[in-house]
Amino acid sequence: MRRKILTVVLAILSLISVRPAVAQQAGKVFRIGFLDNSTAAGSAVLVDAFRQELNKLGWNEGRNIIIDYRFAENKGPDRLRELAADLVRLKVDLIVVTAGPPASAAKKATTTIPIVMTNSTDPVGEGLVASLARPGGNVTGVAALSPELITKRLEILKDAVPKLARVGLLRLPGAGIGQDLQLKELRPAALALKLK
C-alpha cells in the first residue's frame, strides 16, 4: 500500500510542478482535496499513509499544504457529486480520489483541476481517460487492470490446486463497473478451465 501511496504522491507533485505560475510563488500553500466514497474511520489507514509519504517528501499539512477531506460515507453517487463540487468551489489545486466512483464525480465537477486516483479498476471503461497510453484530460493515477488480470489469477489458482473444481467470488454490495467487468471476464475463463 505504501508503494501505491508513494506513486500517487509523486503524481501529485509532478502535477503541481507543471503549473509554473503557481509553483513559483514563494510560500504558496497548496490546497489538496481528498475525496473518498467511504467514511473517515474506514479510510484512516490510507489517509495516515498519504500524510506520512507527503511528509517524507517535504509536504507538511498546515505548513505548505492544506488537505480538505471529504468522505461520502457510502451514500452513493449523488453525495460524491456534492462533495466534488464543494472541493471545486474551494478552488483546490489538486483532487486526490481513492477509486473510480469518486474519480467520476470529480471529473464531472471539473475539467481543469488535476485529479489523481489511487486506484481504478478500468479507467478507460469508466470513462475517466481516453486510453492508458494517452489519457488526456485532467485525470491520472493508478490503474489496477483487474479485469485483464483476473483470468490469469484464476489460471494460476487452477495450476496451484489442480483438483480445484469450484471457486467463490466475493463482491462488495452495489458492485461498480470494475466488479462487473471482472465477472464478465471471469465466467468464460472459468468455463475454459472447467471450473464452477
Secondary structure, DSSP 8 states (H G I E B T S, - for coil): -HHHHHHHHHHHHHHHHT-HHHHTSTT--EEEEEEESS-TTTTHHHHHHHHHHHHHTT--BTTTEEEEEEE-TT--HHHHHHHHHHHHHTT-SEEEESSHHHHHHHHHH-SSS-EEEEEES-TTTTTS-S-SS---TTEEEEE--HHHHHHHHHHHHHHHSTT---------SS--HHHHHHHHHHHHHHHHTT--
